[in-house]
Amino acid sequence: MTLEINAVTTEQQRSSRAAEMLIAVGLGDRLDYKPDQLSGGQRQRVSIARALVGQPKIILADEPTASLDKQSGQEAVRLLKRLAKESHTTILLVTHDYRILDIADRVVELEDGMIKQE
């Protein structure tokens, strides 16, 4: 859907761009796999590819590591950050997972709807 409403117009261009992004997230050997054939970490990388494939200016990521173990979560967020930086995309990430805060350029902590710490 992202590519269908974006500037990429032909089916061949959409397929090519999708394959490029899956290769970028390390899933080039899984292009024809179905979601139930992928691990949780691999599915998260597909989500990262889908978020970036249309080259958005900003990505809103709500709890992107919620279903992942610590290592997979950190890998996914580092990958998202690297690819977003390469494509000049801003990430606004909301999380309760303090283990991934070290990758942030800026952290704003909220408590009861108010900024607690910036």
Backbone as CSV, one residue per row, in Angstrom:
resi,resn,N_x,N_y,N_z,CA_x,CA_y,CA_z,C_x,C_y,C_z
1,MET,0.825,-1.193,0.000,0.000,0.000,0.000,0.865,1.250,0.000
2,THR,1.922,1.283,0.797,2.772,2.462,0.871,3.267,2.869,-0.499
3,LEU,3.756,1.921,-1.261,4.291,2.235,-2.582,3.196,2.539,-3.593
4,GLU,2.008,2.021,-3.393,0.917,2.277,-4.326,0.468,3.725,-4.274
5,ILE,0.588,4.382,-3.133,0.184,5.781,-3.023,1.376,6.721,-3.096
6,ASN,2.552,6.174,-3.301,3.761,6.971,-3.396,4.109,7.182,-4.861
7,ALA,5.259,7.786,-5.101,5.692,8.110,-6.460,6.069,6.876,-7.283
8,VAL,6.310,5.745,-6.634,6.657,4.522,-7.360,5.367,3.972,-7.959
9,THR,5.303,3.906,-9.299,4.008,3.637,-9.913,3.833,2.264,-10.553
10,THR,4.861,1.682,-11.126,4.653,0.401,-11.800,4.838,-0.758,-10.825
11,GLU,4.218,-1.874,-11.154,4.350,-3.079,-10.320,5.808,-3.505,-10.218
12,GLN,6.531,-3.404,-11.319,7.947,-3.782,-11.326,8.761,-2.868,-10.403
13,GLN,8.479,-1.572,-10.431,9.182,-0.639,-9.550,8.861,-0.932,-8.085
14,ARG,7.599,-1.221,-7.799,7.206,-1.524,-6.417,7.885,-2.791,-5.928
15,SER,7.889,-3.821,-6.757,8.538,-5.086,-6.379,10.030,-4.901,-6.173
16,SER,10.650,-4.138,-7.042,12.086,-3.889,-6.945,12.426,-3.129,-5.670
17,ARG,11.650,-2.092,-5.363,11.895,-1.290,-4.155,11.664,-2.135,-2.900
18,ALA,10.629,-2.947,-2.883,10.354,-3.810,-1.733,11.495,-4.797,-1.529
19,ALA,11.983,-5.391,-2.614,13.102,-6.338,-2.516,14.354,-5.639,-2.000
20,GLU,14.618,-4.419,-2.472,15.776,-3.650,-1.991,15.710,-3.449,-0.484
21,MET,14.532,-3.099,0.023,14.391,-2.854,1.458,14.526,-4.145,2.254
22,LEU,13.992,-5.246,1.750,14.137,-6.520,2.459,15.595,-6.961,2.479
23,ILE,16.318,-6.708,1.416,17.758,-6.990,1.404,18.462,-6.107,2.423
24,ALA,18.072,-4.831,2.495,18.695,-3.892,3.436,18.512,-4.314,4.890
25,VAL,17.398,-4.986,5.191,17.162,-5.430,6.573,17.623,-6.865,6.795
26,GLY,18.337,-7.416,5.817,18.918,-8.747,5.983,17.997,-9.903,5.659
27,LEU,16.954,-9.650,4.902,16.000,-10.708,4.571,15.945,-10.991,3.071
28,GLY,17.020,-10.728,2.374,17.066,-10.979,0.939,16.845,-12.434,0.579
29,ASP,17.191,-13.331,1.489,16.998,-14.762,1.232,15.602,-15.243,1.640
30,ARG,14.747,-14.309,2.078,13.402,-14.676,2.538,12.309,-13.948,1.748
31,LEU,12.620,-13.512,0.544,11.682,-12.701,-0.235,10.346,-13.389,-0.477
32,ASP,10.330,-14.688,-0.601,9.093,-15.408,-0.914,8.469,-16.089,0.303
33,TYR,8.956,-15.786,1.499,8.425,-16.410,2.707,7.129,-15.722,3.142
34,LYS,6.268,-16.475,3.767,5.041,-15.960,4.373,5.348,-15.577,5.823
35,PRO,4.551,-14.677,6.421,4.817,-14.246,7.798,4.950,-15.391,8.802
36,ASP,4.137,-16.433,8.662,4.210,-17.534,9.627,5.460,-18.394,9.455
37,GLN,6.241,-18.122,8.424,7.504,-18.830,8.214,8.692,-18.029,8.748
38,LEU,8.432,-16.871,9.341,9.485,-15.998,9.855,9.456,-15.958,11.378
39,SER,10.622,-15.730,11.974,10.700,-15.566,13.431,10.160,-14.185,13.808
40,GLY,9.977,-13.958,15.097,9.511,-12.653,15.569,10.454,-11.530,15.172
41,GLY,11.745,-11.764,15.299,12.730,-10.754,14.915,12.716,-10.477,13.425
42,GLN,12.529,-11.528,12.633,12.451,-11.345,11.178,11.192,-10.574,10.794
43,ARG,10.090,-10.852,11.466,8.854,-10.108,11.191,9.010,-8.637,11.552
44,GLN,9.755,-8.374,12.624,9.995,-6.985,13.008,10.837,-6.285,11.946
45,ARG,11.805,-6.988,11.371,12.613,-6.400,10.299,11.768,-6.135,9.053
46,VAL,10.796,-7.002,8.777,9.863,-6.735,7.676,9.091,-5.451,7.967
47,SER,8.678,-5.261,9.213,7.966,-4.037,9.594,8.834,-2.805,9.381
48,ILE,10.111,-2.919,9.702,11.042,-1.811,9.480,11.142,-1.515,7.986
49,ALA,11.272,-2.553,7.183,11.345,-2.370,5.726,10.072,-1.705,5.208
50,ARG,8.926,-2.144,5.695,7.651,-1.554,5.257,7.548,-0.094,5.656
51,ALA,8.052,0.239,6.837,8.001,1.630,7.292,8.872,2.536,6.435
52,LEU,9.994,2.022,5.969,10.954,2.846,5.238,10.815,2.787,3.721
53,VAL,10.100,1.821,3.192,10.062,1.597,1.746,9.536,2.807,0.967
54,GLY,8.628,3.549,1.525,8.075,4.720,0.849,8.857,5.994,1.072
55,GLN,9.993,5.895,1.750,10.885,7.017,2.039,10.154,8.185,2.718
56,PRO,9.508,7.904,3.852,8.788,8.971,4.550,9.749,9.947,5.224
57,LYS,9.261,11.123,5.543,10.061,12.111,6.275,10.110,11.768,7.766
58,ILE,9.045,11.123,8.267,8.976,10.774,9.689,8.293,9.412,9.845
59,ILE,8.776,8.651,10.827,8.166,7.368,11.190,7.704,7.476,12.634
60,LEU,6.458,7.126,12.892,5.927,7.070,14.247,5.960,5.609,14.676
61,ALA,6.812,5.290,15.640,7.000,3.903,16.083,6.467,3.752,17.507
62,ASP,5.363,3.049,17.650,4.729,2.839,18.949,5.092,1.448,19.462
63,GLU,5.923,1.404,20.483,6.351,0.147,21.107,6.905,-0.850,20.083
64,PRO,7.915,-0.470,19.312,8.413,-1.358,18.256,9.095,-2.626,18.753
65,THR,9.434,-2.685,20.029,10.119,-3.868,20.559,9.245,-4.679,21.507
66,ALA,7.970,-4.364,21.584,7.085,-4.967,22.588,7.071,-6.491,22.563
67,SER,7.133,-7.092,21.393,7.023,-8.553,21.318,8.368,-9.248,21.148
68,LEU,9.455,-8.512,21.341,10.783,-9.077,21.104,11.582,-9.224,22.391
69,ASP,12.504,-10.192,22.403,13.415,-10.303,23.536,14.417,-9.148,23.472
70,LYS,15.220,-8.996,24.518,16.124,-7.854,24.631,17.047,-7.731,23.420
71,GLN,17.717,-8.811,23.064,18.681,-8.755,21.965,17.998,-8.437,20.635
72,SER,16.907,-9.112,20.338,16.187,-8.863,19.084,15.651,-7.437,19.040
73,GLY,15.166,-6.949,20.175,14.657,-5.582,20.247,15.730,-4.551,19.982
74,GLN,16.891,-4.739,20.612,17.991,-3.804,20.392,18.472,-3.849,18.945
75,GLU,18.560,-5.042,18.378,18.975,-5.175,16.976,17.978,-4.482,16.051
76,ALA,16.694,-4.669,16.294,15.665,-4.069,15.450,15.719,-2.547,15.513
77,VAL,15.870,-2.002,16.711,15.895,-0.550,16.856,17.175,0.037,16.268
78,ARG,18.292,-0.627,16.447,19.540,-0.148,15.831,19.440,-0.171,14.300
79,LEU,18.840,-1.217,13.768,18.641,-1.318,12.325,17.724,-0.196,11.840
80,LEU,16.624,0.025,12.538,15.705,1.102,12.181,16.427,2.440,12.192
81,LYS,17.214,2.679,13.230,17.931,3.951,13.327,18.930,4.108,12.181
82,ARG,19.688,3.065,11.883,20.692,3.149,10.815,20.040,3.420,9.461
83,LEU,19.008,2.665,9.145,18.348,2.842,7.850,17.627,4.183,7.758
84,ALA,17.042,4.629,8.861,16.378,5.934,8.860,17.396,7.053,8.660
85,LYS,18.544,6.923,9.304,19.593,7.933,9.143,20.066,7.976,7.690
86,GLU,20.249,6.811,7.085,20.688,6.746,5.683,19.672,7.387,4.739
87,SER,18.402,7.292,5.070,17.364,7.852,4.197,16.854,9.207,4.691
88,HIS,17.527,9.775,5.699,17.176,11.100,6.244,15.734,11.134,6.756
89,THR,15.358,10.093,7.480,14.025,9.973,8.053,14.105,10.169,9.564
90,THR,13.189,10.948,10.103,13.096,11.152,11.547,12.244,10.043,12.156
91,ILE,12.645,9.573,13.336,11.867,8.557,14.049,11.359,9.159,15.355
92,LEU,10.065,9.074,15.576,9.474,9.408,16.861,9.043,8.083,17.461
93,LEU,9.756,7.638,18.489,9.556,6.314,19.061,8.979,6.447,20.463
94,VAL,7.902,5.736,20.717,7.280,5.700,22.036,7.511,4.311,22.603
95,THR,8.033,4.249,23.838,8.324,2.941,24.416,8.295,2.982,25.940
96,HIS,8.069,1.819,26.509,8.252,1.606,27.942,9.538,0.824,28.182
97,ASP,10.223,0.472,27.117,11.414,-0.373,27.170,12.663,0.488,27.365
98,TYR,13.077,0.638,28.605,14.243,1.468,28.920,15.534,0.890,28.347
99,ARG,15.515,-0.376,27.952,16.729,-1.013,27.425,17.140,-0.465,26.065
100,ILE,16.248,0.208,25.370,16.599,0.708,24.036,16.826,2.218,24.004
101,LEU,16.782,2.866,25.139,16.928,4.319,25.166,18.316,4.797,24.763
102,ASP,19.320,3.935,24.892,20.689,4.349,24.580,20.903,4.644,23.097
103,ILE,19.994,4.257,22.236,20.162,4.529,20.809,19.533,5.870,20.413
104,ALA,18.803,6.487,21.327,18.086,7.725,21.007,19.017,8.929,20.975
105,ASP,18.732,9.852,20.065,19.444,11.125,20.036,18.891,12.059,21.110
106,ARG,17.624,11.876,21.433,16.971,12.714,22.435,15.896,11.878,23.121
107,VAL,15.790,12.016,24.435,14.787,11.283,25.210,13.940,12.290,25.980
108,VAL,12.635,12.176,25.857,11.698,12.990,26.627,10.861,12.010,27.437
109,GLU,10.912,12.139,28.753,10.171,11.224,29.623,8.873,11.883,30.071
110,LEU,7.770,11.149,29.900,6.458,11.642,30.311,5.962,10.863,31.517
111,GLU,5.260,11.559,32.386,4.592,10.907,33.516,3.252,11.582,33.711
112,ASP,2.196,10.805,33.697,0.836,11.322,33.833,0.545,12.433,32.830
113,GLY,1.040,12.267,31.602,0.773,13.217,30.530,1.599,14.486,30.563
114,MET,2.527,14.578,31.494,3.367,15.781,31.619,4.827,15.410,31.395
115,ILE,5.596,16.351,30.844,7.022,16.117,30.665,7.678,16.079,32.036
116,LYS,8.297,14.947,32.335,8.971,14.756,33.612,10.444,15.118,33.494
117,GLN,11.045,14.708,32.392,12.476,14.920,32.211,12.768,15.019,30.725
118,GLU,13.663,15.942,30.386,14.047,16.083,28.987,15.547,16.107,28.869
